[in-house]
């Protein structure tokens, strides 16, 4: 009963906050159309692309770097878009929660779950908007709905990390100060800037709490894996490039299930820790 009423209240708040609701649709639409324009046809392995230079109409050949860069950009943008708002969600609602929790109006678990229940369809809609704007213009090769679902789950996992930080923060300013370390670690261990094998052994364990890495791994398997190569009839040279890219980034297509399990596990682990952090902060306050 608590979960029902809290979810209803949260959904009504989201619906009535029209500026934020419109921004949550317009902002990703605009940004991803812009990204799609920059990476237009970068994923088309069989055709050349028109050179971007204004003083030349020469065509440029397909490059695996541009293809990989396009999907990596989408995933990085999705991580920021999903995680940043949740950093401030609980610090901004702290006063309301403490007052209602102190009078035993509801429990911390029901309050926390109500936020998640409303968040799930919002982030799924965001994932659909992102890939509708980006997938077809860039000419990506992987299965469309797989991209959407991976983006959705990876965003939820990244948001869970930010949510835990927000639950631990005493105020919005503290949450904002904690944001850079959270995002920088995600980027460094995602495999975009350097392979994980080149990171010192004593620090590699951090990759297991960085959801962006496993989201990118799954996107790469869907976009560059053998199944996609065969289904889209890739030329031999591009197949070799794709296989080398997967190997260079330490991505094993046979372990796709493990990457998915880790993503889902991170989602539940950080959400559970967030509930305990919320209860601990509330009890320590009183």
C-alpha positions in Angstrom: 0.0 0.0 0.0 2.9 2.4 0.8 4.6 1.6 -2.5 1.3 2.2 -4.4 0.6 5.6 -2.9 4.3 6.7 -3.1 4.6 5.6 -6.7 1.4 7.5 -7.6 2.7 10.6 -5.9 6.0 10.4 -7.7 4.3 9.8 -11.0 2.0 12.8 -10.5 5.0 14.9 -9.6 6.8 14.0 -12.8 3.7 14.6 -14.9 2.9 18.0 -13.3 6.5 19.2 -13.7 6.0 20.0 -17.4 9.3 21.9 -18.0 11.4 19.0 -16.6 9.3 16.5 -18.5 9.6 18.3 -21.8 13.4 18.9 -21.2 13.8 15.1 -20.6 12.5 14.5 -24.1 13.8 17.5 -26.0 17.4 17.4 -24.7 18.3 13.8 -25.6 16.5 14.3 -29.0 18.5 17.4 -29.8 21.9 16.0 -28.6 21.6 12.6 -30.3 20.5 14.2 -33.6 23.6 16.4 -33.3 25.8 13.4 -32.6 24.1 11.5 -35.4 24.9 14.3 -37.8 28.5 14.3 -36.7 28.8 10.5 -37.1 26.5 10.2 -40.2 27.0 6.9 -42.0 30.0 6.1 -39.8 28.6 2.6 -39.3 28.0 1.8 -43.0 30.7 -0.8 -43.6 29.9 -1.2 -47.4 29.9 2.4 -48.5 32.1 5.4 -48.4 31.1 8.6 -46.6 31.0 12.2 -48.0 34.0 14.2 -46.7 33.0 16.8 -44.1 35.4 19.4 -45.5 33.5 22.3 -47.1 36.1 22.7 -49.9 36.1 19.1 -51.1 33.5 16.6 -52.2 35.8 13.6 -52.1 34.6 10.5 -50.3 36.3 8.9 -47.4 36.4 5.1 -46.7 34.9 3.3 -43.8 37.0 3.3 -40.6 36.5 1.1 -37.6 37.6 4.0 -35.4 34.7 6.2 -36.4 32.3 3.3 -36.1 33.4 2.4 -32.6 33.6 6.1 -31.6 29.9 6.6 -32.5 28.6 3.8 -30.3 31.0 4.7 -27.5 29.8 8.3 -27.6 26.2 7.3 -27.3 27.0 5.1 -24.2 29.0 7.8 -22.5 26.3 10.4 -23.2 23.7 8.0 -21.9 25.7 7.4 -18.7 25.9 11.2 -17.9 22.2 11.7 -18.8 21.1 8.9 -16.5 23.4 9.5 -13.6 23.5 13.2 -13.2 19.8 13.8 -12.3 19.9 11.1 -9.7 22.8 12.6 -7.8 20.5 15.3 -6.5 17.3 13.4 -6.2 17.6 12.4 -2.6 19.5 15.4 -1.3 16.8 17.7 -2.7 14.0 15.6 -1.2 15.8 15.1 2.1 13.6 17.4 4.2 10.4 15.9 3.0 11.6 12.3 3.5 13.0 13.0 7.0 9.8 14.6 8.2 7.6 11.8 6.9 9.9 9.1 7.9 10.1 10.4 11.4 6.3 10.2 11.8 6.3 6.6 10.5 4.2 7.6 7.5 6.1 5.1 5.4 9.2 3.0 5.4 12.5 3.8 3.6 12.2 0.7 1.3 8.8 1.7 0.0 10.0 5.3 -0.6 13.1 4.1 -2.4 11.3 1.6 -4.5 8.7 4.2 -5.6 11.4 6.3 -7.1 12.7 3.2 -9.0 9.3 2.2 -10.3 8.7 5.6 -11.8 12.3 5.8 -13.1 12.2 2.5 -15.1 9.7 3.6 -17.8 11.3 7.1 -18.0 14.7 5.6 -18.8 13.3 3.1 -21.2 11.6 6.0 -23.1 14.9 7.9 -23.1 16.7 4.8 -24.5 14.2 4.5 -27.3 14.5 8.2 -28.2 18.3 8.0 -28.2 18.5 5.1 -30.6 15.7 6.3 -32.9 17.6 9.5 -33.4 21.0 7.9 -33.7 20.8 4.4 -35.1 19.5 4.9 -38.6 21.4 8.1 -39.5 24.7 6.6 -38.5 23.9 3.4 -40.2 24.6 1.1 -37.3 24.7 -2.7 -37.9 23.6 -4.3 -34.6 20.1 -5.4 -33.7 18.1 -2.2 -32.8 16.2 -3.5 -29.8 19.4 -5.1 -28.3 21.0 -1.6 -28.4 18.0 -0.1 -26.7 17.8 -2.7 -23.9 21.6 -2.6 -23.2 21.5 1.2 -23.1 18.6 1.0 -20.7 20.2 -1.5 -18.3 23.6 0.2 -18.5 21.9 3.6 -17.7 20.0 2.1 -14.8 23.3 0.6 -13.4 25.2 3.9 -13.8 22.3 5.8 -12.2 22.3 3.4 -9.3 25.9 4.4 -8.5 24.9 8.0 -8.6 21.9 7.3 -6.4 24.1 5.7 -3.7 26.3 8.8 -3.7 23.2 11.0 -3.4 21.9 8.9 -0.5 25.2 9.3 1.3 25.5 13.0 0.6 24.4 15.4 3.4 23.3 18.1 0.9 23.2 18.8 -2.9 26.5 20.6 -2.8 28.3 17.5 -1.3 26.6 15.3 -4.0 27.8 17.6 -6.8 31.4 17.5 -5.4 31.3 13.7 -5.4 30.2 13.6 -9.0 33.6 13.9 -10.8 35.3 10.9 -9.2 32.2 8.7 -10.0 32.1 9.7 -13.7 35.9 9.8 -14.2 36.3 6.3 -13.0 33.6 5.1 -15.3 35.3 6.6 -18.2 38.8 5.4 -17.4 37.8 1.8 -16.9 35.4 1.7 -19.9 38.1 0.6 -22.3 37.6 3.6 -24.5 40.9 5.4 -23.7 43.0 2.3 -23.0 42.6 -1.4 -22.7 42.0 -2.8 -19.2 45.1 -5.0 -19.5 47.3 -1.9 -19.6 45.9 -0.7 -16.2 48.1 -1.7 -13.2 47.0 -5.0 -11.7 46.4 -3.4 -8.3 43.7 -1.1 -9.8 42.0 -3.4 -12.3 39.4 -4.5 -9.7 37.7 -1.1 -10.0 36.4 -2.2 -13.4 34.0 -4.6 -11.7 32.0 -1.7 -10.2 32.0 0.4 -13.4 28.8 -0.3 -15.4 29.9 1.7 -18.4 32.5 -0.9 -19.3 30.1 -3.7 -19.5 27.5 -1.7 -21.3 30.1 -0.8 -24.0 31.2 -4.5 -24.1 27.6 -5.6 -24.9 27.1 -2.9 -27.4 30.4 -3.8 -29.2 29.3 -7.5 -29.3 26.0 -6.5 -30.8 27.6 -4.1 -33.3 30.8 -5.9 -34.2 30.2 -9.5 -33.3 30.2 -12.5 -35.7 26.4 -12.7 -35.8 26.2 -9.1 -37.0 29.0 -9.6 -39.5 27.2 -12.6 -41.0 23.7 -11.1 -40.9 24.9 -7.9 -42.7 27.4 -9.7 -45.0 30.4 -7.6 -44.0 33.4 -7.5 -46.4 36.4 -9.6 -45.3 38.6 -6.6 -44.5 36.0 -5.0 -42.2 35.5 -8.4 -40.5 39.2 -8.5 -39.6 39.1 -5.0 -38.3 36.0 -5.8 -36.1 37.6 -8.9 -34.7 40.8 -7.0 -33.9 38.8 -4.2 -32.2 37.0 -6.7 -29.9 40.3 -8.4 -29.0 42.1 -5.1 -28.4 39.3 -4.0 -26.0 39.4 -7.4 -24.2 35.8 -8.2 -25.2 34.9 -11.9 -25.4 31.6 -12.4 -27.3 31.1 -15.7 -25.6 30.9 -14.0 -22.3 28.0 -11.7 -23.2 25.9 -13.3 -20.5 28.5 -12.5 -17.9 28.6 -8.9 -18.8 24.8 -8.8 -18.6 24.8 -10.5 -15.2 27.4 -8.0 -13.9 25.2 -5.1 -15.1 22.1 -6.4 -13.4 24.1 -7.3 -10.3 25.5 -3.7 -10.1 22.0 -2.4 -10.4 20.6 -4.4 -7.5 23.8 -4.1 -5.4 24.0 -0.3 -5.5 20.2 0.1 -5.1 20.3 -2.1 -2.0 23.2 -0.2 -0.5 21.3 3.0 -1.3 18.4 1.8 0.9 20.7 1.1 3.8 22.4 4.4 3.3 19.1 6.2 3.3 18.0 4.5 6.6 21.3 5.1 8.2 21.3 8.8 7.3 17.7 9.2 8.6 18.4 7.4 11.9 21.7 9.3 12.5 19.8 12.6 11.9 17.3 11.8 14.7 
